[in-house]
Structures are given as structure tokens and as C-alpha cells.
Amino acid sequence: MEKFLIDGGVPLSGVVTPAGNKNGALPILAATLLTEDEVVLRNVPRIKDVEAMVAILEALGVRVTWLGENDLTLCAADLTADNVEVPRNLAERIRASFLLAGPLLARFGRVVMPPPGGDVIGRRRLDPHLDAFRALGAGFAHSRDIELLAPGGLRAGDVFMDEPSVMATENALLAAARTPGQTVIGNAACEPHVQDLARMLVTMGADIQGIGSNVLMVSGSAELHGCEHTIGPDHIEIGSFMALAGVTGGEMRIKDTMPADLRMIRLVFDRIGLRSELEGDDVVVPGGQQLVVARDVGEHKIKVQDGPWPAFPADLTSIVVALATQSAGSVLIHEWMFENRLVFTDKLVAMGADITLCDPHRVIVTGPSRLRGDRVESPDIRAGMAMLIAALGAVGPSEIGNIRQIDRGYERIDERLRELGARIERVAVEPVAI
């Protein structure tokens, strides 16, 4: 176990390049199971969740070779129908383990999936995944594990999501890509990482129309081939660094972004008072900004609400809470998707933030608050990053425990923060004698 020791109150400034998209890398890794050929992936983030997914793939028999810090090759030629039971001890480490169901079911007609792990941010249904597989001709039995069966192979069909679930859309895409015929996926998620997966599947030989929309038409193939694919930049990490600049008052250039993925993020941050500029594909956050929350017409309190793409991303809800603590004014933040995501705000209150938790889904943040260092624990990836941002903007020392959660989603975050001027140290936690 490790923790971060932070001495905050210093403006963080400099140039940073975002890592590959965490939520794009995981389904893209799963997609390598769809072919017997070698797949080369570039710009893979070296984070705990990627390490966990790679460990599962290796346990199933995939040959994995790291070519460099962020590039690797994978080959699933040795997989057989006798080894389609995902190890429970590995699956429970990440929720994305369930993304292996689609490709294994499409390729072998059977898969046994333990319940996935992941952040405890509220109920996260598996029903949309199972409904999609059932629409493609699979049956399933559910006891301790979930066994999915399609002994005659999957068949193309009409899949309609009862909610635009990102992972369920990805699982449906993965299954349909290796199922001959045309599958239509309606009410599909269309986040940047869903689009990235779809583009990779096209490179592997599938025909996918409607990428970026909520209706995907997939003409699958009985065989897919290998490819080389570069994972796109992580828009959630970009938003996190933008908020970090705003909270600490520094000037930051974030290089090599995909500006189209940042339109809603920049719009919402601007309403919180954080101005940013585009210079080509770089996002520049000017330093020394005096953040002021905008008001709606009629001087009404503004509301930030997350939702399916292209709405404000749920994964940035915790981050925007931290940003709002330093902006003059009041804002209602509504996280309607997950009922536990905002529970962490009591830790920001202990650091001096003025936050009212209205109910599990809504908080009112009034700023600016003079934050002070404190000792806190990271409950999940995004809350951990929000507390890290707050600690870096706070006066005095802070200690953040359970930083494995932050490491699950942010690559070498302490090293990269030090390059921006942060006073942060990673130290081992002494075991407690019982």
C-alpha cells in the first residue's frame, strides 16, 4: 500500500501530454480476442486497470509483449473453446473484465463470467449486456457466475439498449463484429472511447456505419484480421489537468488533444469560470484566472448535469466539484447516473469546502473556499483525483491514502505532477499491527 504526501498551495504550470484513453484501452484490449492474428496497440496507458486486463488476457492464453512503455503486441491464436472461463480472482479487480464476454462468446459460442469488480459508485447493471447477447441469439444461466451460451454461434439481429450503456454498447459491438450479417444497435452510447473501439473494429475488417451516433449498423464477419491501432487521448484526463490548473492558478498547455471531444467540457468549465483556448490541437489554460460562476438569465443558479455523450461526462463530475470550490458563486451539480459518486464530498468539506449534499445525486457548491490540507482516503478513481486536485490547491500538507484507486486511471500521476511544479511524494504505508 502507498499514499501521497502533498504540500499544496503552489500554482502548477507547464506542458503536459495526455495519456491514452483509459476507457478506450480496455475494450480495445478485449477486441484482440476476436482474431487469431497479431494486434499492435500504441499509446496504451500504463495504469492499474490496463495491467489487470492484460493479466486476464494472459491467463486466457493470449501472448502479450510490451514493445515499449506504451506500445504492445497481443496474439490470441492459442485460445481454445476449453479455456473460456475468466478467472474470478482477476475479474473482480476491474469492471471492464465483463468486456471479454462479447468477443469470447462470438468466437467460441460460450463464456463463463464472474461478477466484475470496479468502483463502488452506485448500482451498475449488467442487464443491458445480457439483453444485447440475447438479441444476438445467446442464452445464459446465472448463479454465482454468468454462463453465456450460443452453441450454434451468434446471429445478427436488432439490439436496442434500455439505456445508452457505454460498456454494453461496446460488448454488443465486439460480439456483432464477428457475427456475419447486419446487426443494428439502437440507443447506443457514442462516447469518444466507443467511437475509438468502432474505428479499430473497422480496421480489423468489420463494416460499421453510424460511428458517433446512437444508431450503429454493424456488418460483421466470420473472421477478423490483425491491425495496428493507436488509442486516442483521454478526454477525462485532459479535463482533470484543466481543473488542476484552475484550482492552483497555474498556466497549462495540454498537447495533442482531440478538440471535438472537449466541446462540452470546455463549455461547462467556462460556466464555472475557467477559461481555456485552443491552439491547433493543444488546449491552453491561462494562469492567474479569477474564477467566477456564471448565472443563468434571470440571475438563477446554474446547474451542471452529467449525461450520455455528448452531455457532460459522468467521470468528470467529481472533478468539477473540486473546481467549483474555487469559483466565486454557487452552482448545483447533479450526478444523475450514479448514486454514490458524490458521497466523497464530505472529505472536501473537511478540507474547508462549502458543499451542501442535497441528496445522493445533488450537491450545491459555494466558493471560493480557502482549502486546508487534511488526511483523506481515495474511494474511487475520480473522487481520488478530485481530492488530489483539492490538496494541491490547499494550504498546508495533505495525505491521501488508498492511492491505488488513482493509479487505476492516471498514469504516473505523481511524476507528471512534479514536472508541473507539484510538491508531491509517493511513500509506502507501514503495515498496522493487529
HELIX and SHEET records of a PDB file:
HELIX    1   1 LYS A   22  ALA A   31  1                                  10    
HELIX    2   2 THR A   32  LEU A   34  5                                   3    
HELIX    3   3 LYS A   48  LEU A   60  1                                  13    
HELIX    4   4 ARG A   88  ALA A   91  1                                   4    
HELIX    5   5 ARG A   95  LEU A  100  5                                   6    
HELIX    6   6 ALA A  101  PHE A  108  1                                   8    
HELIX    7   7 ASP A  127  ALA A  135  1                                   9    
HELIX    8   8 VAL A  166  ALA A  177  1                                  12    
HELIX    9   9 PRO A  192  MET A  204  1                                  13    
HELIX   10  10 HIS A  235  THR A  248  1                                  14    
HELIX   11  11 PRO A  259  LEU A  262  5                                   4    
HELIX   12  12 ARG A  263  ILE A  272  1                                  10    
HELIX   13  13 ALA A  314  LEU A  316  5                                   3    
HELIX   14  14 THR A  317  ALA A  324  1                                   8    
HELIX   15  15 ARG A  341  PHE A  344  5                                   4    
HELIX   16  16 THR A  345  ALA A  350  1                                   6    
HELIX   17  17 ILE A  381  GLY A  393  1                                  13    
HELIX   18  18 ARG A  404  ASP A  407  1                                   4    
HELIX   19  19 ILE A  413  GLU A  419  1                                   7    
SHEET    1   A 4 ARG A 375  GLU A 377  0                                        
SHEET    2   A 4 PRO A 397  GLY A 401  1                                        
SHEET    3   A 4 GLU A   2  ASP A   7 -1                                        
SHEET    4   A 4 ILE A 424  ALA A 428 -1                                        
SHEET    1   B 4 GLY A  14  VAL A  16  0                                        
SHEET    2   B 4 MET A 252  ILE A 254  1                                        
SHEET    3   B 4 ASP A 282  VAL A 285 -1                                        
SHEET    4   B 4 GLU A 277  GLU A 279 -1                                        
SHEET    1   C 4 ARG A  63  TRP A  66  0                                        
SHEET    2   C 4 LEU A  72  CYS A  75 -1                                        
SHEET    3   C 4 GLU A  38  ARG A  42 -1                                        
SHEET    4   C 4 GLU A 228  THR A 230  1                                        
SHEET    1   D 3 ARG A 110  MET A 113  0                                        
SHEET    2   D 3 ILE A 146  LEU A 149 -1                                        
SHEET    3   D 3 GLY A 139  HIS A 142 -1                                        
SHEET    1   E 4 ASP A 158  PHE A 160  0                                        
SHEET    2   E 4 GLY A 181  GLY A 186  1                                        
SHEET    3   E 4 VAL A 215  GLY A 220 -1                                        
SHEET    4   E 4 ASP A 207  GLN A 209 -1                                        
SHEET    1   F 4 ILE A 302  GLN A 305  0                                        
SHEET    2   F 4 GLY A 329  HIS A 334  1                                        
SHEET    3   F 4 ARG A 362  GLY A 367 -1                                        
SHEET    4   F 4 ASP A 354  ASP A 359 -1                                        
END                                                                             
